[in-house]
Each structure stands twice: as C-alpha cells, then as structure tokens.
C-alpha cells in the first residue's frame, strides 16, 4: 500500500516540477488517485483493526470461560467433600 503512495507521490512531484508543460487533467487525476488510495487504505486498516479486536475478544472470552470452568469444577469438588466428610480439612 505504501509503495502505491510513493509511486503516486513521485508522479505528482514530477507533475509539479514541470507544471507548465503538463496537462491540467493529469494533476486532477493524481489528486483523485491520492484520494482513492487513502479511502482504500482506510478500509483495509479498518478491516484489520476489526479482525484484531474480534480475535482478541474471542480469546478473552475463551480464557474467562476456561478459568470460570476450572473454578466451578474445583468449587463443586470442595462442596462434595465438605458434604461427605464435613469441614475437617478446612481448618
């Protein structure tokens, strides 16, 4: 993506250096290309950010579910042993 901006930037610099001998429509074309590139870059960046945040939230939910399941499992074992043997191990 940055290569396209550099190439378009070089073309725009060459256009401004030789402004008298260049046609005006080329300047408008370069400006439109810069605008289109920035819109496309923004779309890709937004998509990358969305995928990263979604993946992070899924990982966070999985870790929370794993910890919750482990705590719930150990709590039910604790409740089972206290009901069966009383509270003699927890002094």
Steps between C-alpha positions, in 0.01 A plus 500: 500500500780741586671421169195628311504823697872547434459438127203735478691753708795486261268550204340798675842653575604453137175666396555804723863541388391519138165674557523718190550213256252258661129475430265611779292183498805302616512709820134426566565134426784488752287672763216251438746211526629630833142524627410149377815354654429657836140368494619149411775513764246609761274210408781247531617651827146491642459137396833407660403680822158329505651153450761565769246624754258216424775241538613662826148495640458134404828411672398700806162324515666159464746571781222629728288192422795271569578665834133505597466131415808415703378697801155350469646151480722548802213662693270205435772261618539712815122491559494122442779435752357731765163331471652153513778549758399819673720805544796321663743571209437873499639607840 
